[in-house]
């Protein structure tokens, strides 16, 4: 029996013995791992809930199990580094370990491997750069300093994991490879975990059918997604006399801040906040009634939202994450 331990900081929800997700990690997401391994155990942040929204997707299924290590956030998540691993995570029972990084949980598992000198093959999936996100932090003083300190710790953890892995994957073609190179002679690939059904890919290119320009953005309300830029852009174009409407899809800790900022600068009438949409085709319904997709993120790997927008035929604009233009 070949058993894989997959470690991620992603948050899942457990209800009546089944595990669910409010993003894209349904059971099919794990099919590539299950095609190689007989059993896959996912170490993650796991929350027990008393009910589950109907739009959530089921993640659990045959040969796939989940082990939770709490739902601590921010610096609280670092407490996991000093906690013993659950009994279900007896590392020597696994034939291989895959760490989706940056990840505090992943670094905790890596520490066990390093300290106890366990010879379990380890690979990584590098899905982003913790340092790139620091430039998006608001405020100054202690908060800014703590952000840089946390990013430095995560940067060191990523370098340690990448340098000791036997193989790995990156969501970029060269950006992350330059910053976090794998040990010479070991294999790595540039891949994306995005899976689009054939019927999702449209053969119709969007055209402007009215004087109103409809722009959409899909992303969590976190600093790195740079929603502030979108509001400033909307304000400038409206002041220039253009008829523009902006639709924002997603949720997150900065949503109320962005809503208040929209009111303060007087653009709230030209914005629709859709909230979190679960399911590929729910997002497609919103993409299909818009003309342009904009992604002003301060850092991205292989942006799922942008690829989905391209697949639906929207005109897409992104940000150069190196120069910030």
Secondary structure, 3 states (H helix, E strand, C coil): CCEEEEEEEEEEEEECCEEEECCCCCHHHHHHHHCCCCEEEEEEEEEECCCCCCCCEECCECCEEEEECCCCCHHHHHHHHHCCCCHHHCHHHCCEEEEEECCHHHHHHHHHHHHCCCCCEEEEEECCCCCHHHHHCCCCCHHHHHHHHHHHHHHHHHHHHHHHCCEEEECCCCHHHHHCCCCCCCEEEECCCCCCCHHHCCCCCCCCCCCCEEEEEECCCCHHHCHHHHHHHHHHHHHCCCCEEEEEECCCCCHHHHHHHHHHCCCHHHEEEEECCCCHHHHHHHHHCCCEEEECCCCCCCCHHHHHHHHCCCEEEECCCCCCC
